[in-house]
Amino acid sequence: MTTTQRLDFDGSLGVKLSARLDLPHGPIRAYAIFAHCFTCSKDLHATKRIAAELSNRGIAVLRFDFTGLGKSGGDFASTNFSSNREDLVIGANYLREHFQAPSLLIGHSLGGAAVLSVAGEIPEIRGVVTIGAPAEAEHVIHNFGAKLDEIADNGEATVNLAGREFSIRKQFLDDLKANDVLEKVAVLKKPLLVLHSPIDQTVGVENASKIFVAAKHPKSFVSLDDADHLVSRDVDADFAAGIIAAWSEKYLDPVVQDNASEDHVPVRVMETQSGKFQNTVQAGSHHMLADEPKSVGGLDSGPSPYDYLATSLGTCTSMTLRMYADFKKLDVGRITVDVSHHKIHAKDCEECAQDQRDGGGKIDVFERSITVEGLEDPELKQKLVEIADKCPVHKTLESGAIVKTTYSG
């Protein structure tokens, strides 16, 4: 199972880059960055499929749209291979600051050339993986065909790529020619895995051969057999992910089993510095986002603090009812608990004690509604309502709690 968090960060050209972080439901073995193919996006089917499969195997994967593509801001015509490289470094810095520095770089097509070019600038990288990558960044120039003369004469031209139109400027071509990928490969000094299909019609398999020959050991090559360039079939994407996960085992730290009690491990909440209120939440091996709605200045990228409080009450209620039903050997269907939160004036609270009503101000009210599939017995329904009040979180909310705060650091 995978949890996907929506993120964004400032790219090399000063615009927001739209990102997704695919997190395992369990211990995180390592973090990786996946660089997508030329004019593609982080949401290409193969990219999402490979990222999800890797996260199932304990590797968290950050995938993001390069400037001007997908849901990222900016003008694609202003970008080039160098800005893509810089975006990858910024993505690695983001992971290092907010989660953990990446151990793996994975790149598809031109994204593969980009990770080869930039891996030496990210010290924590322990392995580099390419999928259908060209040996030279300027390999993509052949996609522009007859438009090359127009770009040379006018400095810019509109090029149709895979049914979409993009503005390509001369600086883009000049930058591609100026970046020598094989020169970077020759001094990479990091384990390399090259994945390529021998029938790739977009980037010929001879490119994989050039990359492999230029690289120093340790290096590996695995054929993707009859996969197309976009690795569009699930079976090919899953195979690629499996190979990447198995290959990287040798270069990643082993999973350390912590035998200490998890009862006292604190929940960590930390600002992402993306938006005004967005925070990451780490509870043991589980990762989530917290935020506020857009109406109050948030990004609406995760539940609000009161949503989490309502979630605590709802989940605790459901679990308490299930435990009661199992203990009493009751044959009840699926339990659903709806919880809403609002505030009312203390004087209007009929259920409140007199001192609460006299105190003035407002009081938090959580309204809880319980539904059990197939349950018809009115007496049992009423009994479940009574049992719901025995939920530990319910008791905590009603009785109050002591919060002790210290400053550490």
C-alpha positions in Angstrom: 0.0 0.0 0.0 1.2 3.5 -0.8 0.4 7.0 0.6 0.9 9.8 -1.9 1.5 13.3 -0.6 1.0 16.4 -2.7 3.9 18.8 -2.4 5.4 21.8 -4.2 8.7 23.7 -4.0 10.4 26.6 -5.8 12.3 25.5 -8.9 15.4 26.9 -10.4 13.5 29.5 -12.4 11.6 30.8 -9.4 8.3 29.1 -10.0 6.4 26.4 -8.0 7.1 22.8 -9.1 4.2 20.4 -8.6 5.4 17.2 -6.9 4.1 13.9 -5.4 5.8 11.9 -2.7 4.9 8.2 -2.7 5.5 6.8 0.8 5.4 3.2 2.0 3.0 2.0 4.6 5.8 0.8 6.8 9.6 1.4 7.4 11.2 3.6 4.7 14.3 2.0 3.3 15.4 5.0 1.3 14.3 8.0 -0.6 14.5 8.3 -4.4 13.9 11.0 -7.0 12.3 10.0 -10.3 13.0 12.4 -13.3 10.4 12.0 -16.1 10.9 11.9 -19.8 11.1 14.9 -22.2 7.8 16.8 -22.3 6.2 14.2 -20.1 5.1 14.7 -16.5 5.3 13.1 -13.1 1.8 11.6 -13.8 2.9 9.5 -16.8 1.5 6.0 -16.3 4.8 4.3 -16.1 6.3 6.9 -13.7 3.3 6.5 -11.3 3.4 2.7 -11.6 7.1 2.4 -11.0 7.0 4.8 -8.1 4.1 3.0 -6.5 5.8 -0.4 -6.8 9.0 0.9 -5.3 7.1 2.4 -2.4 5.5 -1.0 -1.9 9.1 -2.2 -1.4 10.0 0.4 1.1 11.5 3.1 -1.1 9.8 6.5 -0.9 9.8 8.2 -4.3 9.6 12.0 -5.1 8.4 12.7 -8.6 7.8 16.2 -9.9 7.0 18.1 -13.0 9.8 20.1 -14.5 9.2 23.8 -15.1 6.5 24.5 -17.6 5.2 20.9 -17.7 2.3 19.1 -16.0 1.0 21.1 -13.1 4.2 23.1 -12.5 4.4 26.8 -13.1 6.6 28.6 -15.6 7.1 28.7 -19.3 8.5 25.6 -20.9 10.2 27.7 -23.6 12.3 29.3 -20.9 13.7 26.0 -19.7 16.6 23.8 -20.8 18.6 20.8 -19.8 20.6 22.8 -17.3 17.4 24.1 -15.6 16.2 20.5 -15.3 19.5 19.5 -13.7 19.1 22.4 -11.2 15.5 21.4 -10.4 16.8 17.9 -9.5 19.4 19.3 -7.1 16.6 21.5 -5.6 14.4 18.4 -5.3 17.2 16.6 -3.5 17.7 19.6 -1.1 14.0 19.6 -0.4 14.0 15.9 0.6 17.2 16.5 2.7 15.6 19.4 4.6 12.1 18.0 5.1 12.5 14.2 5.0 15.8 12.5 4.2 18.4 13.0 1.5 17.8 10.8 -1.5 19.8 7.6 -2.0 18.7 6.8 -5.5 18.2 8.8 -8.7 16.0 7.3 -11.4 15.5 8.9 -14.8 13.4 8.0 -17.8 14.5 9.1 -21.3 15.9 12.6 -21.1 15.3 12.5 -17.4 17.8 9.6 -17.4 20.4 11.8 -19.1 19.6 14.5 -16.5 20.2 12.1 -13.5 23.5 10.9 -15.0 24.6 14.5 -15.4 23.7 15.6 -11.9 24.3 12.6 -9.7 27.8 13.7 -8.8 26.5 16.9 -7.3 24.3 15.1 -4.7 26.7 13.4 -2.2 24.2 11.1 -0.6 23.3 9.3 -3.9 24.3 5.6 -3.7 22.9 4.5 -7.0 21.7 5.8 -10.3 19.1 4.2 -12.6 18.3 5.1 -16.2 15.3 3.8 -18.2 15.5 4.3 -22.0 18.0 7.1 -21.6 19.9 8.8 -24.5 23.7 8.9 -24.3 23.7 12.5 -25.3 21.3 15.2 -24.1 21.1 16.6 -27.7 19.6 13.3 -28.9 16.2 15.0 -28.5 17.0 17.5 -31.2 16.0 15.0 -33.9 12.4 15.4 -32.7 12.3 19.0 -34.0 12.8 17.9 -37.7 12.2 20.6 -40.2 11.7 23.2 -37.4 15.5 23.3 -36.8 16.1 25.9 -39.6 13.2 28.0 -38.3 14.7 27.9 -34.8 18.1 28.9 -36.1 16.7 31.7 -38.2 14.1 33.2 -35.8 15.5 32.0 -32.5 12.2 30.2 -31.7 9.6 27.9 -33.3 6.5 25.9 -32.3 7.1 22.2 -32.4 4.5 19.5 -32.3 5.5 16.6 -30.0 3.2 13.7 -29.3 0.2 15.8 -30.4 1.1 18.8 -28.2 2.7 22.0 -29.2 5.7 23.4 -27.5 7.8 26.5 -28.1 11.5 25.7 -28.5 14.1 28.4 -28.4 17.6 28.4 -29.7 19.0 28.6 -26.2 17.4 25.2 -25.5 19.3 23.6 -28.4 22.6 25.3 -27.5 22.2 24.1 -23.9 21.6 20.5 -25.0 24.7 20.6 -27.2 26.8 22.0 -24.3 26.0 19.2 -21.9 28.2 16.2 -22.3 26.5 13.4 -20.5 29.0 10.7 -21.3 31.7 12.9 -19.8 29.7 12.9 -16.5 29.2 9.2 -16.7 32.9 8.5 -17.0 33.5 10.2 -13.6 30.3 9.1 -12.0 31.9 6.8 -9.4 28.4 5.6 -8.3 26.7 2.2 -8.9 24.8 2.4 -12.2 21.8 0.4 -13.5 20.9 0.8 -17.2 17.4 -0.4 -18.3 16.6 -0.3 -22.0 14.4 -2.0 -24.5 16.2 -3.5 -27.5 13.2 -2.4 -29.7 13.0 1.2 -28.4 12.1 3.2 -31.5 12.5 6.6 -29.8 15.9 6.1 -28.1 17.8 3.3 -29.7 19.4 0.6 -27.5 22.8 1.7 -28.8 22.5 4.6 -26.4 22.4 2.1 -23.5 25.6 0.5 -24.8 27.4 3.9 -24.9 26.4 4.7 -21.4 27.4 1.3 -20.1 30.8 1.4 -21.8 31.5 4.9 -20.5 30.6 4.0 -16.9 33.0 2.5 -14.4 32.1 -0.5 -12.3 29.9 -1.3 -10.5 27.5 -1.2 -13.4 24.6 -3.4 -14.7 22.5 -3.6 -17.8 19.0 -5.2 -17.9 17.0 -5.6 -21.0 13.3 -4.5 -20.9 12.7 -6.9 -23.8 9.7 -5.9 -25.8 8.8 -2.8 -23.8 8.1 0.5 -25.7 9.9 3.7 -25.0 7.2 5.0 -22.5 7.1 1.6 -20.7 3.4 1.9 -21.1 2.4 -1.7 -20.2 1.9 -2.5 -16.5 3.9 -5.7 -16.9 7.0 -3.8 -18.1 6.7 -1.1 -15.5 6.3 -3.6 -12.7 9.3 -5.6 -14.0 11.4 -2.4 -14.1 10.4 -1.5 -10.6 11.2 -5.0 -9.3 14.7 -4.9 -10.9 15.4 -1.5 -9.5 14.3 -2.6 -6.0 16.3 -5.8 -6.1 19.4 -4.1 -7.6 19.4 -1.3 -5.0 19.3 -3.8 -2.1 23.1 -4.1 -2.2 23.7 -0.3 -1.9 21.1 0.7 0.7 21.3 0.4 4.5 19.6 -2.7 5.9 16.3 -2.2 7.6 17.0 -2.0 11.4 14.2 -3.5 13.5 13.6 -1.3 16.5 12.6 -3.6 19.4 11.8 -0.7 21.7 8.2 0.0 22.6 6.5 2.2 20.1 4.1 3.5 22.8 6.5 6.3 23.6 7.7 7.3 20.1 6.4 10.9 19.6 4.4 12.0 16.7 6.6 14.5 14.7 5.0 17.5 13.0 7.3 19.7 10.9 6.7 22.6 8.5 7.3 21.8 4.9 7.8 25.6 4.2 5.5 25.0 1.2 2.5 27.3 1.6 1.6 29.0 4.9 0.4 26.1 7.0 1.5 22.8 5.4 3.2 20.4 7.7 4.4 16.8 7.4 3.2 14.4 10.1 5.2 11.3 11.0 3.6 8.8 13.3 5.9 5.8 13.6 6.3 4.5 10.0 3.2 6.4 8.8 3.5 9.7 6.9 0.7 12.3 6.3 0.2 16.0 5.6 -1.6 18.5 7.7 -2.8 21.8 6.3 -5.7 24.3 6.3 -8.3 25.0 3.7 -7.6 27.6 0.9 -10.3 29.8 2.4 -8.0 30.6 5.3 -4.8 30.8 3.4 -3.8 27.1 3.3 -3.1 24.8 0.3 -5.8 22.3 1.3 -3.2 19.5 0.8 -4.2 17.6 4.0 -6.6 17.5 6.8 -6.8 20.4 9.2 -5.8 20.0 12.9 -9.5 19.8 13.9 -10.1 17.3 11.1 -7.4 15.1 12.7 -9.1 15.5 16.1 -12.4 14.4 14.5 -10.6 11.6 12.9 -9.2 10.4 16.3 -12.7 10.4 17.7 -14.2 8.6 14.8 -11.6 5.9 14.5 -11.5 5.3 18.2 -15.3 5.0 18.2 -15.3 2.5 15.4 -12.6 0.4 17.0 -14.3 0.5 20.4 -17.6 -0.7 18.8 -15.9 -3.5 16.9 -14.2 -4.7 20.0 -17.5 -4.7 21.9 -19.2 -6.6 19.0 -16.5 -9.2 18.9 -16.5 -9.6 22.7 -20.3 -10.1 22.7 -20.1 -12.2 19.6 -22.5 -9.9 17.8 -23.0 -10.5 14.1 -22.9 -6.8 13.0 -22.0 -5.4 9.6 -19.6 -2.7 8.7 -19.4 0.2 11.1 -19.3 3.8 9.9 -18.8 6.8 12.1 -19.3 10.4 10.9 -17.9 13.2 13.0 -18.4 16.9 12.5 -17.0 19.8 14.5 -18.2 23.3 15.3 -18.3 25.8 18.1 -21.3 27.2 19.9 -21.8 29.8 22.6 -21.4 28.3 26.1 -24.8 29.7 27.2 -26.5 27.7 24.4 -25.0 24.3 25.4 -27.8 22.3 27.1 -25.5 19.3 27.7 -22.9 21.5 29.5 -22.4 21.9 33.2 -23.7 25.1 34.7 -20.2 26.4 35.4 -19.4 25.9 31.7 -22.5 27.9 30.6 -21.7 30.6 33.1 -18.2 30.9 31.9 -19.2 32.5 28.6 -17.2 32.2 25.4 -17.6 29.3 23.0 -17.4 25.6 23.4 -16.2 23.0 20.9 -18.9 20.5 19.9 -18.2 17.2 18.1 -21.3 15.6 16.6 -21.0 11.9 16.0 -23.3 9.7 14.0 -23.0 5.9 14.0 -24.2 3.5 11.3 -24.0 -0.3 11.2 -24.8 -2.1 8.0 -27.8 -4.4 8.3 -28.6 -3.5 11.9 -32.3 -3.3 12.6 -32.6 -4.0 16.4 -33.4 -0.6 18.1 -32.2 -1.8 21.5 -28.8 -2.8 20.1 -28.6 0.5 18.3 -29.1 2.3 21.6 -26.6 0.0 23.3 -23.9 0.9 20.7 -24.5 4.6 21.2 -23.8 4.0 24.9 -20.7 2.0 24.2 -19.4 4.7 21.8 -19.3 7.0 24.9 -16.7 4.6 26.4 -14.2 5.3 23.6 -10.9 6.4 25.2 -10.6 9.5 22.9 -14.2 10.4 23.8 -13.3 10.3 27.5 -10.1 12.4 26.9 -12.1 15.0 25.1 -14.7 15.2 27.8 -12.4 15.0 30.8 -9.6 17.1 29.4 -5.9 16.5 29.4 -2.7 18.0 30.7 -0.3 19.3 28.0 3.3 19.9 29.0 5.4 22.0 26.7 9.2 22.3 26.6 11.7 23.8 24.2 14.3 21.5 22.9 17.2 22.5 20.7 
